[in-house]
Amino acid sequence: MTHTYSITGMTCGGCVASVEEKLSKITGITSVSIDLAKAEGIIDMTSHIPLSQLQEVLQPKYEITEKDITVTQNPKEALPLEDASKLAQLKPLFLILGYLSVAVVLLNYKDGSLNDAMLDFMGLFYIVFSFFKFLDLKGFPESFRMYDPLAKVIPVYGSIYPFMEAILGLLFLMRIQIPLALMVTVIILGVTTVGVTKTLLDKKSIRCACLGTALKLPMTEATFIENAIMLVMAIVMLIQIYS
């Protein structure tokens, strides 16, 4: 069952992340998608949940009112539309990864080694992804801590994470302290991947913060794959360095 609500009081990505997190914790709600521009929320639930219960979990500055109800009788028939929508939402991520791959090939196709290509990919990956996080430094930590285990325990970690990514990107591109940068990559992406995996296994529908809050990316297997690629490259290079 899908309900569409009007939600007022939201002013930034942080508000969106906060509302999504609180509503997602209500028993019976399977997914929450908030559109800040429309001041609208689309909530999937197993059975109807009273409006008063939804309002109760939100901060007083947010007001939620019901707009309409759309009931999906046959989920299997709706699946292709959901998949198409998910692919459309992930298009920016695929484009960015494609551009990064092309850039790495152009930089290394003449005389670059595989190690140089991996370092360039990792450096560009961090620089580009940190850029999108910098677009909304206030809202990013709220979205990030919804699935990253370390950000949940240490809130300030989410605030400094974009800066860490930018620094790591520069270290890789400038070939400075590579072993240290690789070890930090394994640690931070390892922790994030644990959170992403748990979210996927729990079948929670939340927003991925890998490209900040400016782009509305759903948490999917693509998030796991992008982290896994970086982890594999970092581990392979560490083995080469210390073997």
Buried (B, 14 or more C-beta within 10 A) or exposed (E): BBBBBBBEBBEBBBBBBBBBBBBBEBEEBBBBBBBBEEBBBBBBBEEEBEEEEBBEBBEEEBEBEEEEEEEBEEEEEEEEEEEEEEEEBBEBBEEBBEEBEEBBEEBBEEEBEEBBBBBBBBBBBBBBBBBBBBBBBBBBBBBBBBBBBBBBEEEEBBBEBBEBBBBBBBBBBEEEBBEEBBBBBBEBBEBBBBBBBEBBEEEBBBBBBBBBBBBBBBBBEBBBEBBBBBBEBBBBBBEEEEE
